[in-house]
Amino acid sequence: MSSTSGKPVSVMDQLIRNVSELAAICAPLFSLADLRSRCAANGTSAAVRDHDAPALFDWLADVLSYQGVSDAIAERYMDEHGSISFYEVQNGLRQRPSCPRLTSYWQFAECRFAKTACTCSEPAHLSACPVPRHDLRNGRLNQTAYALFFFLRDVCDGDLVAWSTRGLPRPTTPGDLIARH
């Protein structure tokens, strides 16, 4: 990959450039130096460099666990109960569960697993379903982990880095971003 000046651009630099452009449109500016430092320290930079989908899944699943609550609550829950890994989802799906939703990213869209009510959109298959077997903070996080796995597998063909750098649409205003979704 090369820049407009003809100099080679690393995959990590291109990914950070894409995220920076999106952040400049949608959110206040943040410290890229801090982001680079944290990504190097937690192994995300190496996972991006190596196109390591399982490691990126694990990182994203942890990051997504912070939604909806304070960081302290999310961290305490993960310390006590653990988080979910790429290989745990993969192993759950290897058992070939009977639920028709567990076949692809597109089929999984209406899973609707609810942890506290122990329900979903396919209740006849729930007892053999791997989605509820993970002790995440709420059912939405269980769904998110499986949706992320399917997204990586079915949409990104197992390579999130290549998928994200091969030409994402470039919105120029927040309205452009909203209009595309």
N, C-alpha and C positions, 0 to 999 in steps of 0.2 A: 504494500500500500504506500502511496506517496502523496505528498501534499501538493498544493498548487505551485510551490516553488521547486518541485522536483525532488525534494529531500524525502527520504523514507520516513513514514510515520508508523510508530508501533501500534499494535492493536489496543493496548492499554491507553495510549494517548488518544486514539480515535474514540474509544469508549468514553473516556473522561470528557472529551470535547463534546460528544453527543449529550451526555448528562449535563454538562455545563450550559449548553445552549438551552436545553429544556428548563433547567433551574433558573436561568436568567429571565425566561418568559413567565414562568409559573410561581416562582418563590423568591424571597430575598436572597441576595448573593451570600454564599457561604465560603468558608475557607477551603480552597482546593488543596492547599498545602496540608491542612489538617486531615482532609479526606485521604490524600495519598499516604500520609503517615499511618493512619489507622488501617487502611487496606493492606499496606505492607506488613504491619504488625500482626494482623489477624489472618494472614494467608490469602486474602482475596486477590491481591495483585498476582500472586503466583497461580492461583486458580484461573484467573483471566488469561494470563500468559500461556498456560498449559491447556486452555479450553477444557477444564476439568468440571464437567457438568455436575457430578455428585457433590463436589466441594462447594460449587456455587449454589446448588440447591440447599445444602445444609446452612450456608450463610444466609441466604434469602429467607428460608423457613424460620431461622432464629430472628432475623430483623422483623419479619412480619408478625412475630409473636408479641411485639410491643404495641400493636394497634389497639386502641380503645382503653388502655389503662396506663398508669404511671410506669415509668421504667422500673422502679423499685418493686412494684407488684409483679410485673412480668418476669423480672430476674429472679425473684424469690420463688415464683411458681416453677420456672425452668430449673432452678437449683434443686427443688424438692422432687419434681416429677420428670425432669429431663425434657428433651425436645424430640423432634422427629428427624430422621435421616433419610436420605435418598434410598439407601439400601433397605431400610425398614419398609418403605412404600413399595419398592420393587419386590421384596419378598412377599408382602401381602398380596400383590397382584399375581405372583407366580403360582399361588394356590388356586388360580382360576375361579374367583368368586362368581356366583351365578348371576349377580346383579348386572343387568344390561347397561347400566350407567358406567360401569367400570371397564369399558372397552376403549374409549378414546376421549380426547379433550372435549370434543363436541358433544358426545353422549353424556359426559359427566356434568354438563352445565346446570342441570336441574336436580342435583342430588338432594339438596335441602336437609342434610343431616342436622338434627338438633340434639345436642348432648344431653341437656337436662330433661327433655321430653322423651329421649330415646326413640325418635321417629325420623323418617326420611320419605322421599318420594316413591320408594320401592320397599314398603314394609315387609313384604313376603320374603325378601332377600336379606333383611337386616341381621339376622342371627349369624349368617356366614360372611358378613361384610367386614373387610379389614379396616374401613374408615373409622369406626368407633373404638377400635382396639388401642389407639394411641391416647395416652392420658394428657392431652393438651388442655389449655385453659378453657376453651369453649369449642363447640362443634364447628363454628365458622373457621377456626384455625385448622381443624382436621380436614375440612373441605378444601381450604386454601392449599394445604400441603399436597393433596392428591391432584388438585387442579394444576399446581405448579409442576408436578411430576409429568402429568399428561402434556402440558404446554411444552416442556423441554423435549419430551419424546416425540410428540406428534407435530407440533408447529415448528420447533427449532431443529428437528432431526437430530437431537442429542447434542447440539452445539449452540448454546446461548450466545457465546461470544461472536461466532460467525454470523448468526442470525441478526444480532444487534448492530453489527458493523457493515452489513451489506446493503445499506441504503434505507434506513428508516425515513419515513416522511419527515420533513423539516418544517414544523410550524413556525410562523413568524409572529403570531400574536396569540394570546390566550384563547381568543375566539376561534382561531384556526384549529387549535388543539381540541377544543370542545366539539367543534363541528365534525371532526373525524371520528368521534366516539359516540 
